[in-house]
Amino acid sequence: FQRATRAKLDPKEFLSSQRVAAIGLGTVRALENRGIDVDVHPKEHWPEAIVAGLGDVGNLAILMIRGERAPDGLRDAFELADATVTDVVGFATRAEVDHESIEAAFTLPLDAVAFANPSAVRIFANTLRESKLDPSKCLPMTPLIAVGPATADAARDLNLDPDLISAGYLADLVRDLEWLWG
């Protein structure tokens, strides 16, 4: 939105005549807080669910705004459905990490470490590396939990093997934690 404003564009005006799809409740809320109605918000955070929610996208021009580390699956799903996609990196996740707090957390007994999204995994791994902490020594018997398969894949890419992978929503994580400690 900042870039659009700098370019003298009004995102609300532009998007008012378009169908808008969003993945994740946070994205939906951010759009709605700016007065933009979300037409499609699938429960499943999969590319196919977005495409199915929009219906026939063949021969449509799709503007896809995504994070810099988002996988290509949604773009590929649109193209497979014969849409023309303009793929724009619209944001990057940046973390301000308090290394003292992270290091102090590892002095406490932890029952689990839960990752809500792939960015959380990357931030965690980078923080450990910058703090010169070894996950195998910090978390030798602590279960690692990933919310959804994309988060689990990000963990595996960084040599963190999740012990539990929830279905993809924080509510699923809560249910799985209750089961784990039930």
N, C-alpha and C positions, 0 to 999 in steps of 0.2 A: 504494500500500500504506500509506503514511503517513496519507493521508486516511481510509482504511478503519479503520485502527487508532484514529485519533482519534475516529471515530464508533462505536467499540466493536464493530466488525465483524471477523470473522476471514476474510480472503480465501481462505485455504487450505480452510477448512471449507465456505464458500459454493461455491467452485468445484469441490470434490470430487465433487459430484453433477451437474455440468454438463459439456458438451462444450466444450473450449477449443481455439481456433484462434489461431495467432500468425503474424505476418509477420516474417521476419528471424531469423537465428540468434541475434543478441543478445537479442531478446525471448524466444525459446525458452529460452535459458540463464538469463535473469533469472527466468523463471517456475519452471523446474526447480530453481534454487538456493533457491527459496522452498517447494519441495516440491509444486509444482503440475504435474500431468501435462499435456502438450500433446498433444491428439488429432490436430490437423491443422496441418501445417507445409508448405505447398506450396513446391515448388522455384521456381515462378514467383511473383513478388510482384505479382500482379494480383488485383483483386477477384473476378473470375470463378473464379480458381483456389481461393480460399478458399471461395466458395459451393459450387463443385463438390466440394471436399474434404469439406464437411459433409453433402453429399447433399441430400435434399429438405428445404428449410427453410420451405416454405409453411406458414403458420399458426403458426410458432414465434415466440416472443418472444426477440429477440437483444439482449444487452447488448454494445454496441460501445464499447470504451475506446480512445481514440486520442490522438495528439498534437494540440496546438492548431493546427498548420499542415497537418495531414493533409487530403488532398482528400476530397471527398464520394463518390468512386467506390464504395467498399465499402458504405457505407450505401445508395447507390442500387441496387447489385447485389442486396443483401438485399431491399430493398423491391420490386424488379422480380420477385424470386422469391416474392413474397407473404409475406415475414416482417414482423413488427412490430419496429421497431428503436428502442432507446433509445440515443441517441448521446451519449456522455459524453467530454468533454475531460479526460483523465486526467493529462497531463503537458505540459510546455513545455520546449523545448530552450533552454538558456541557455549562453552561452559566456563564459569568462574568457579574454580575449585579452591576450597579451603583445605590445604594439605594437612594442617594440624588436626582438623576435625576428622579427616579420613584416617589419619594415623591413629588418633585416639579411639576411633570406632573399632580398630582391630585389637585394642587392648581389652575390649569387652567380650564376653562369651556371646557369640552370634548363633541363633537358631537357623537362620537361612539368609541368603542374599537373593533378592528378587529384582529382576530387570524388567522394566515395563516396556522398553522399546530398544531397537538396535543402537540408537544414539547413547542410551544409558550404558550399554555394554562397552561401547568405544570410550566413553568418558571415564568409566570405571577403570578399564585397562590402562588408559593413558595416565590416569592419576596414580595408579599403583606403580607404573613404570617411572614417572617423574619423582615419586616419593621413594624410589628404590626398594619397593616392597615386592616380594615374590608371592603370587596368589597361592601357590602350592604350600607355602609355609604359613601364610596368613589364614588360609581357608582349608586346612587339610581335611577336615571332616564336615565342613559346613555345606549343606545342600545349596546348590545354585538352581534358581528357578527362573524360567524365561516365560514371558507372556507372549505366546504365539510363536509360530514356526520361523518367522523372519528374525525375531529376537534370538531364538535358539541358534539359527544359522550364523548370526553375527557373533555370538558367544563362541561357537565352534571355530570360526575363522580366527579367533584370538586365543585359541587353545584353552578355552574355558568350556568344559563339557557340562551342560545342564543336567541335573538329576531329575527335574520335572519340567514339563512343557505344558502350560495351560493353553486353553483353546484360543485365546486371543483378546480377551477382555479382562479388565481388572476384577470384575465380579467373578470370573472363572478362576482367577488367581486366589481370591479369598476362599472360594469353595474348595480349591485344591489344597490350600494351606490347612483348612479345617480337616480335610481328609488325611493329610500327611501327619498331623498331630492328633487326630481324632481320638 
